[in-house]
Amino acid sequence: MKICARAFVLSAFVAVHAPVLSQQVLPGLDTELLISALKAPSGEVLGELGGPHAAAIKAATRSTQPVNVQVRVVRPLAQEGCARLQVDIRQGGVPTLAGTLVDVQLPSIQLNICADGEPPLDGPRGMESGPFMSSSIGGK
């Protein structure tokens, strides 16, 4: 399957900004959305990425569609009220060089967070890459 050039640019954007993303929870993403996933009966919430990172993604993809975020609980952690979350970022309506519109998905991000918005006191903190990152594009 051929990956469109804009999807490649979007993946490159994530790679370049990974150090920034790892120092903050996720710029443009309201921490309340993360906490909502912890408290949701289904363990999953949907929202929209905002701010300069959303604007940069829209500029890279040349799509005006919203940058959608899905946050879900991967597993609870030993510390009460804390869990490992997965954040998936998708955008629809991204034009390809062939003139069609496609949906793109950035690599998934996983992080540990507690209901107070802070990382757990023990164990891995914040965001992780490597085996926790997915390179799936355009699907769930």
Buried (B, 14 or more C-beta within 10 A) or exposed (E): EEBBEBBEBBBEBBEEBBEEBBEEBBBBBBBEBBBBBBEEEEBBBEBEBBEEBBEBBBEBBEBEBBBBBBBBBBEEBEBEBBBBBBBBBBBBBBBBEEEEEBBBBBBBBBBBBBEEEEBBEEEBEBBBBEEBBBEEBBEE
